Amino acid sequence: MIPFEEKFTAWVDGKLDVKELEAFEKELAAHPEARNDKDDMLRIGALLRRHSTVPRLTNPDFFNHQLMERIAAETPRTPDPAERPGFFWPLRRLVLAGGISLGLAFILYIVLIPKTPDGDRQIVKAWSEDPRISATTVYDSDQNVTVVWLDGLDYVPGSYLQK
């Protein structure tokens, strides 16, 4: 079914065949203002044909620039979907950063903490409350022994003697 506007345009242009013209004129009975619109359209068409010359622009680039600026100012800007921050991207980055951090912590644990022959890992740390005494630990893997050197200690209390 052709809409009324298309039939109206074809009627004004004189492009309806006899059968379509009869059907459309019956339909026009419901639209009395359409006859006046046809007369107005024919007058406008005649004016356009008579005065169809367009003044030449002296600076078309400047005109185009001004026109594009006005269009850009009047058109609401919608952000590009790629520019909009999404909910899942920050979450994915957080999960990725957490996984990388855990992996790095595990590698540092394996590499930096000394391993004993039975597979256990131990941390040996020695210090003294007296600033004149320095404590140094040395691990000998051949003998599987850790030696604690105490410099500046005058005596070893009896409670520290090995049995």
N, C-alpha and C positions, 0 to 999 in steps of 0.2 A: 504494500500500500504506500503510495507516494504521499508525503506530508503536504499539508495545505500550502505552506510557504513555497515549496518547489513547484507546485501546480500554479500558484499565483505568479511566480517569476516566469514560468513558461507561457502563461496567459498574456502577461505584459509584453513579452518578447514576440508573441504571435507564433509560438511553436507547438501549440496543441492541435491535434487533428480534429476532425469534425465530431467524432464520437466523444472524445475527451472534453472538447469545448462545450458540448451540450450538458454533459454531466457536471462540469465545473461551474457553468452559469446557474445551474439549479442549486449548487452548493453556495454560490454567491448571494443567494436570496437571504441567507442567514447573516451575511456580512455586508450591510449597505455601505459602510465606510470604505470598502475595498475599491469601489468605482472612483472615489476621490483620490485614493492612494495610487491608482493606475494613472490618472491624469498627472499627478505630481511626479511620478517616476518618469513618465514620458517627457515632461518639461525639463526635469533634471538631466535626462539623457541628452536632450537636444542642446542644453546649455553646455554640457561637457564636450559634445562634439564640436560646437562652435568655438569654444574657448579652451582648447585642449593644450595650448602651449604652456609650458612651465618655465618660469624665469630661471635663467642660468645662475648657478651659484658661483660666487667669485672665489670662495675658499672652501671647497667641499670637505677637505680633511678636518678643518676646524669645526665645521658643522657636524660632521660625523662624531668627532670627539665630544662636542657639547651634548649631542643627542645620547651617546653612550653613557656619559656621566650622569645625565638626568635619569636615564633608565636605571642605572645602578643605584642611584640615591633613592628612587621611589620603589624599587623592588626589595622586599624583605629578604634578608640573607639567611638561608638555611645552611647550617654547617654540613660540610661534606661528611658522609658516614665514616670515612677514614680518619677525620679529625676528631670525631666525638669520642670521648673516653668511654670505654666499655667496662662492664663490671668484671668480666672474666679475665681480661688481660692483666690487671694488677694482681689478681689472685693467682694466676699462672706464674707470674714473675716471682711472687712470694714463695710459692711451692718450689719453684726451680732454685731460687736462692737458698732456701732451707735445705734442699737436697744436696746442693753443692757444698754448703757449709758442713753438713754432717759427714759427707765423704771426705772433705779435707781434714776434719777433726779426726776421723778414723785413721787416715794415712799418717797424720802426725803422731797419733798414739802408737801406731805400729813402728814407726821409724825412730822416734825420740826416746821412748821408754825402754830401758835395758831389759833384756830377756834372760831369765835364768834357764839352766839346762832342762829343768822339768817342765818348761813351757810357761811358768808363771812369770808375771812381770812385777817388778818391785821398784819403788822409788826410794832411794837412799839419800837422806838429807841430814846433815849434821851441823850443829851450831852450838855456840857457848854463850852463856849469859854474861860472862866476864869478857870485856873488850880486849884484854891482854892475851886471851887464848883464841887461837884460830883452829878450826876443825876442817880437815880435808878428807874426802873419801876417795878411795881407789879400788876399783873392782878388777880382780884378776880372773879372767874367764878360764884359763888353764887349770887353776887350782879351785875354781868356783868359790872364791873367798873375797870378801870386802874388807879392806883395811881402813881403819879410821886413824889418821895422823892428827895428833894434838900437839900443836906448837905453843910453847909458853906455859905449859902445865908443869908445876914443880913436883907433884906427886900424883899417884893414882890411888884413890880410896880403895880400901879392902873390899868393898861391896862390888867393885867393878872387875875383880880378878876372875879369870875363867877357871872353871873346874874341870 
